[in-house]
Amino acid sequence: MSTTEMRTTDADAAEGERGAEPHRVVNPMGATGRMTVETPSGEERTVVGCLDRLVAERLDGTPPGTTVRMELSPATDGEGYVAARVLPGGLPAL
């Protein structure tokens, strides 16, 4: 593989990761399934649910201050956000 091909492959892979950003857990997920996270820009967002059980399992028990790479989508009712995807390999705390 040439270096040109490798760079193209790397660029394509990086584009696939859009939307998944490091979020710092402010208030962990409780029994209600809600949690508060801080975005990289410093905004606090309330996660009101998860797309599926696997995402919920990955977030359950995450302590405050932990950084988690995840993708958030606005909830259908307009109140808060839904965790759509959680990626492995969280980054160090902000």
C-alpha positions in Angstrom: 0.0 0.0 0.0 1.4 3.4 -0.9 1.5 6.3 1.5 -1.2 8.0 -0.6 -3.5 5.1 -0.2 -2.8 4.9 3.5 -3.6 8.6 4.1 -6.9 8.1 2.1 -7.8 5.1 4.3 -6.9 7.0 7.5 -9.0 10.0 6.4 -12.0 7.8 5.6 -11.7 6.1 9.0 -11.6 9.5 10.7 -14.7 10.6 8.9 -16.6 7.6 10.3 -15.9 8.7 13.8 -17.7 12.0 13.5 -20.2 12.7 16.2 -18.5 10.7 18.9 -16.8 13.2 21.2 -15.3 12.9 24.7 -17.9 13.9 27.3 -17.1 14.2 31.0 -19.6 12.6 33.4 -20.9 15.2 35.8 -23.8 13.2 37.4 -23.7 9.4 36.8 -26.6 7.4 35.4 -29.1 6.7 38.1 -32.0 4.3 38.3 -34.0 6.6 36.1 -31.5 6.2 33.2 -30.6 9.9 33.3 -27.2 11.4 33.6 -25.5 14.8 33.1 -22.4 15.1 30.9 -20.2 18.0 30.0 -19.3 18.5 26.3 -15.8 19.4 25.0 -17.1 23.0 24.7 -18.1 23.1 28.4 -21.9 22.8 27.9 -23.8 20.5 30.3 -26.3 18.2 28.6 -28.8 15.8 30.2 -28.8 12.3 28.8 -32.4 11.1 29.2 -32.0 7.7 27.6 -30.0 5.3 25.5 -30.5 4.0 22.0 -30.3 0.4 23.1 -29.4 -1.9 26.1 -25.7 -2.2 25.1 -25.2 1.6 25.2 -27.0 1.7 28.6 -24.8 -1.1 30.0 -21.6 0.7 28.9 -22.7 3.9 30.7 -24.2 2.4 33.8 -21.9 2.7 36.8 -19.6 5.3 35.1 -18.3 7.5 38.0 -18.3 11.3 38.0 -15.2 12.8 36.3 -14.8 9.9 33.9 -14.4 10.9 30.2 -16.5 8.8 27.8 -16.5 9.0 24.0 -20.1 9.0 22.9 -22.5 10.3 20.3 -25.5 12.2 21.5 -28.7 12.8 19.5 -31.5 15.1 20.5 -34.4 13.2 22.2 -37.6 13.0 20.1 -39.6 15.0 22.7 -37.0 17.8 22.6 -36.1 17.3 26.3 -32.5 16.2 26.7 -30.4 13.8 24.6 -30.2 10.1 23.8 -26.8 8.3 24.0 -26.7 6.8 20.5 -23.2 5.3 20.6 -20.4 4.7 23.1 -17.0 4.0 21.9 -14.3 2.0 23.7 -11.1 3.6 24.8 -12.2 6.7 26.7 -9.8 9.6 26.9 -8.2 11.0 30.1 -10.4 13.3 32.1 -10.6 16.9 31.0 
